[in-house]
C-alpha cells in the first residue's frame, strides 16, 4: 500500500482505448486521467484500487469529476495478470474500468454539467449513474432532474431520469413524469459544416457556454403520470413525447386537459408549448368528452397543422433500470 504524503498529490492512470471522438461528459475517450486530491492518494495494490480524498478531482480530455472522495478501480491492460514490481504505479500496464465519486459530486464539460451525491462510471458499458439527493443534468438548453437515479449514456446520446423526473427548458417549459428519456442530437462529424439552427439560440446557462449540436436534446420521451404545466392549463397523460426543436408535445392514454374548472378528456392530445394551445384528437371508435363551466376560459381548440406535429409513433417502453452499482 502506498500513501501520498503531500498536501496535493497527482497521479496519472490509463483508461481503455478510445472508440470515438471525445465529447460531452464522456470519460471513455481521450488520454490518461489525472487524479488530484488535497488529503492524499492511497494505492492498494492487492485490491487494484486507487483512492483520492479531500476535494478529489479526476480530469480527462476536458471532462472533470469533482467529489469529496474518488475511487478508481483498475486492472491490467488487455486482461494480462502481472504482479506489480517495486516502485511501480497503476500507470504501469493498468487501466481504469470503474470510477466512483462520493460526496458533493459534480461532473462538468464545456457544455454539460451533472450533479449528485454519488456517481459511478462504468467504462466497459460507457454509462454514468448518479444517485442521492440533488440529481441534475444541465445543458445550455434544458435541465433534467430526478429523485431516484440519473443515467447518462454519452455514446448512445441518451440520458434516463427515474423517479419524479422533470425536464425544464431555458424558456421555462416544464414536463414531469415517472421516467424521462432524453435523446441528444448527434454532433456533426469533424470538419463538417454545422447545420442551420431550427430555432433561435437559447440564452446561455450560467457557467456553461453556448450549446453545440452535440448537447442539444432532439426529443424527450415520458412514461407514467406525464404532466405538462403552463400558466393557463395542465395537460396529463400516461405517455408522451416532446420535441424541443418544434415546441410540440404529444400525449396518449387517459389524456386530461384542465383549465380552471374546465376539463376535456380523450386518448390523445397535441400540445404546443410555445403558443399554449392544446388540441384533443379523437381516436377511431371513441369520443372526446369535456366539462365546460360557464364563465370559465375554455381549453384552446386551435388546429395544429399536420406538418408541425411530432412523429406519429408511440414511445417505446423506457430502458430497464440499471442493476445495482455496488461493487
C-alpha positions in Angstrom: 0.0 0.0 0.0 1.2 3.5 -0.8 0.1 6.7 0.8 0.7 10.2 -0.7 2.5 12.2 1.9 1.9 15.7 0.4 -1.0 18.1 0.7 -1.7 17.9 -3.1 -1.0 14.6 -4.8 -1.3 13.9 -8.5 -1.5 10.5 -10.3 -1.9 9.6 -14.0 -3.9 6.5 -14.9 -4.6 5.0 -18.2 -8.1 4.2 -19.4 -9.4 1.7 -22.0 -8.6 2.5 -25.6 -10.8 5.2 -27.1 -13.6 4.2 -29.5 -14.8 7.5 -30.9 -14.0 11.2 -30.6 -14.4 12.5 -27.1 -17.5 14.7 -26.5 -19.6 16.0 -23.6 -19.4 14.0 -20.3 -17.7 11.0 -22.0 -14.9 9.7 -19.8 -14.3 6.8 -22.1 -12.4 9.0 -24.6 -9.1 10.8 -24.6 -5.7 10.3 -23.0 -4.8 9.4 -19.4 -6.9 10.6 -16.5 -5.2 12.8 -13.9 -6.3 12.4 -10.3 -5.5 15.0 -7.7 -6.5 15.4 -4.0 -5.8 17.7 -1.0 -5.7 14.9 1.6 -3.6 12.5 -0.4 -3.9 9.4 -2.7 -3.9 5.8 -1.4 -2.8 3.0 -3.7 -4.0 -0.5 -2.7 -2.0 -2.8 -4.9 -3.6 -6.1 -3.9 -7.1 -4.7 -4.4 -6.1 -2.8 -7.5 -7.8 0.4 -6.2 -6.6 4.0 -6.0 -8.5 6.2 -3.5 -8.2 10.0 -3.5 -9.6 12.0 -0.6 -10.3 15.7 0.1 -11.5 17.8 -2.8 -10.6 15.0 -5.1 -10.6 15.6 -8.8 -10.3 13.5 -12.0 -9.7 15.1 -15.3 -9.6 13.6 -18.8 -9.8 15.4 -22.1 -12.0 18.3 -21.0 -14.2 16.3 -18.6 -13.7 17.0 -14.9 -15.1 15.0 -11.9 -15.1 16.7 -8.5 -16.0 15.0 -5.3 -15.1 14.5 -1.6 -13.7 11.1 -2.5 -12.8 9.3 -5.7 -12.2 5.6 -6.1 -10.6 4.3 -9.3 -10.7 0.6 -9.8 -8.1 -0.6 -12.3 -7.0 -3.9 -13.9 -4.0 -5.0 -16.1 -4.4 -3.6 -19.6 -5.6 -6.2 -22.0 -6.5 -8.6 -19.2 -3.0 -9.8 -18.6 -2.2 -10.5 -15.0 1.1 -9.2 -13.8 2.4 -8.8 -10.2 3.4 -5.1 -9.5 7.1 -4.6 -9.3 8.6 -2.4 -6.5 8.3 1.2 -7.5 5.6 0.6 -10.0 2.5 2.8 -10.2 -1.0 2.0 -11.6 0.2 3.5 -14.8 2.5 0.5 -15.3 0.3 -1.6 -17.5 -3.1 -0.8 -15.8 -6.4 0.7 -17.0 -9.4 2.1 -15.1 -12.6 0.1 -15.6 -14.7 1.8 -13.0 -14.6 5.3 -11.4 -16.7 6.0 -8.3 -17.3 9.5 -6.9 -18.7 10.1 -3.4 -19.9 13.3 -1.7 -20.8 16.6 -3.5 -20.3 15.1 -6.9 -20.0 17.4 -9.9 -19.1 16.3 -13.4 -18.5 19.0 -16.0 -17.5 19.5 -19.6 -17.6 22.6 -21.8 -21.3 22.2 -22.5 -22.8 20.0 -19.8 -22.9 19.6 -16.0 -24.2 16.7 -13.9 -24.6 16.7 -10.1 -25.5 14.3 -7.3 -24.3 12.7 -4.1 -22.8 9.7 -5.7 -21.7 8.8 -9.2 -20.4 5.5 -10.7 -18.9 5.5 -14.2 -18.7 2.0 -15.8 -16.0 2.2 -18.5 -16.9 -1.1 -20.1 -20.6 -0.1 -20.6 -19.8 3.6 -21.1 -22.5 4.7 -18.6 -22.5 7.1 -15.7 -25.2 6.6 -13.0 -25.8 9.3 -10.4 -27.8 8.7 -7.2 -28.6 10.5 -4.0 -30.1 13.9 -3.5 -29.9 16.9 -5.8 -29.7 14.9 -9.1 -29.5 17.1 -12.2 -28.1 17.2 -15.7 -27.8 20.7 -17.2 -27.2 21.6 -20.8 -27.4 25.1 -22.3 -31.0 24.4 -23.4 -32.5 22.1 -20.7 -32.2 21.0 -17.1 -33.2 17.4 -16.2 -33.7 16.4 -12.5 -34.7 13.2 -10.8 -35.3 11.7 -7.4 -34.1 8.1 -7.7 -31.3 8.0 -10.3 -30.0 9.7 -13.4 -28.2 7.7 -16.0 -26.0 9.3 -18.7 -25.1 7.2 -21.8 -22.8 9.5 -23.8 -22.0 7.1 -26.7 -25.7 6.3 -27.1 -26.5 10.0 -26.8 -29.1 9.3 -24.2 -30.0 10.3 -20.6 -32.5 8.5 -18.4 -34.1 10.2 -15.3 -36.1 8.0 -12.9 -38.5 8.9 -10.1 -40.1 12.3 -10.1 -38.3 13.2 -13.3 -38.6 16.8 -14.6 -37.2 18.5 -17.7 -37.3 22.3 -17.8 -36.2 24.3 -20.9 -34.4 27.6 -20.8 -37.7 29.2 -21.8 -39.4 27.7 -18.7 -41.3 24.9 -20.4 -41.8 22.0 -17.9 -42.6 18.3 -18.4 -42.8 15.9 -15.5 -43.2 12.1 -15.4 -42.2 9.0 -13.5 -39.4 8.3 -16.1 -37.9 10.6 -18.7 -35.6 9.5 -21.6 -33.8 12.3 -23.4 -32.1 11.7 -26.7 -29.4 14.2 -27.8 -28.6 15.3 -31.3 -25.5 13.7 -32.8 -22.6 16.0 -33.0 -21.6 16.9 -36.6 -18.6 14.9 -38.0 -15.2 16.6 -37.6 -14.7 19.1 -40.4 -18.4 19.0 -41.5 -20.3 22.3 -41.5 -22.8 22.7 -38.7 -26.4 22.6 -39.8 -28.5 25.8 -39.6 -30.4 26.0 -36.3 -34.1 25.1 -36.4 -34.9 27.9 -33.9 -33.2 30.9 -32.4 -30.4 30.0 -30.0 -31.5 29.8 -26.3 -30.0 32.2 -23.8 -26.8 30.8 -22.3 -26.9 29.0 -18.9 -24.8 30.4 -16.2 -21.5 28.6 -16.0 -21.9 26.9 -19.5 -21.0 28.2 -23.0 -23.5 28.3 -25.9 -24.8 25.0 -27.0 -23.3 22.9 -29.7 -25.3 20.3 -31.7 -23.9 17.5 -29.5 -25.5 18.9 -26.4 -29.0 19.8 -27.8 -31.8 17.5 -26.9 -33.6 16.0 -30.0 -36.6 14.6 -28.2 -37.8 13.6 -24.7 -39.9 10.5 -24.1 -42.0 10.5 -20.9 -43.6 7.4 -19.2 -46.1 7.3 -16.3 -48.0 10.2 -14.8 -46.9 12.6 -17.5 -47.8 16.2 -16.8 -47.2 19.4 -18.8 -48.0 22.7 -17.0 -48.4 26.2 -18.4 -49.7 29.3 -16.7 -53.2 28.6 -18.3 -53.6 24.9 -18.1 -52.4 21.4 -17.1 -52.3 18.5 -19.5 -51.9 14.9 -18.2 -51.5 11.5 -19.8 -49.9 8.1 -19.5 -47.1 8.5 -22.1 -45.7 11.4 -24.1 -43.1 12.7 -26.4 -41.7 16.2 -26.6 -39.6 17.9 -29.3 -37.6 20.9 -28.1 -36.9 21.8 -31.7 -40.6 22.4 -32.5 -42.0 23.0 -29.0 -44.7 20.4 -29.6 -45.6 17.5 -27.3 -47.8 14.5 -28.0 -49.6 12.8 -25.1 -51.5 9.5 -25.3 -53.5 7.4 -22.8 -56.1 8.8 -20.5 -55.4 12.4 -21.5 -56.9 15.2 -19.5 -56.7 18.9 -20.3 -57.6 21.2 -17.3 -58.0 24.9 -17.4 -59.6 26.4 -14.3 -62.8 24.4 -13.7 -63.0 23.2 -17.4 -61.7 19.8 -18.3 -61.5 17.9 -21.6 -60.8 14.1 -21.7 -59.6 11.9 -24.5 -57.0 9.4 -25.6 -54.5 11.7 -27.4 -53.6 15.4 -27.4 -51.1 17.7 -29.2 -49.7 20.5 -27.0 -47.9 23.5 -28.4 -45.7 24.6 -25.6 -44.8 27.8 -27.4 -48.3 29.1 -28.0 -50.0 27.3 -25.1 -52.6 25.8 -27.4 -53.7 22.2 -26.7 -55.8 20.0 -29.0 -57.5 16.7 -28.2 -57.6 14.2 -31.0 -60.4 11.6 -31.1 -59.3 8.0 -31.8 -61.4 5.8 -34.0 -64.4 4.5 -32.1 -64.0 6.9 -29.2 -65.4 10.4 -28.4 -63.9 13.4 -26.8 -65.6 14.3 -23.5 -65.5 17.6 -21.7 -66.8 19.6 -18.7 -67.3 23.3 -19.5 -68.2 25.7 -16.7 -69.9 28.9 -17.9 -67.8 32.0 -17.4 -64.5 29.9 -17.3 -61.9 30.2 -20.0 -62.0 27.1 -22.2 -59.0 25.0 -23.2 -57.7 26.0 -26.6 -59.0 24.0 -29.6 -57.0 25.6 -32.4 -55.9 23.2 -35.1 -52.3 22.2 -35.2 -51.1 22.0 -38.9 -50.1 18.3 -39.6 -46.7 19.3 -40.8 -45.9 20.6 -37.3 -47.0 17.5 -35.4 -44.4 15.2 -33.8 -43.7 11.9 -35.4 -46.9 9.7 -35.2 -45.4 6.9 -33.2 -46.0 5.8 -29.6 -42.9 6.0 -27.5 -41.2 2.6 -26.8 -41.1 1.3 -23.2 -38.4 3.0 -21.1 -35.0 1.4 -20.8 -34.8 -1.1 -18.0 -33.4 0.1 -14.7 -29.7 -0.3 -14.3 -28.6 -3.0 -11.9 -27.1 -2.2 -8.5 -23.9 -0.3 -8.8 -22.4 -1.7 -5.6 -19.0 -3.4 -6.3 
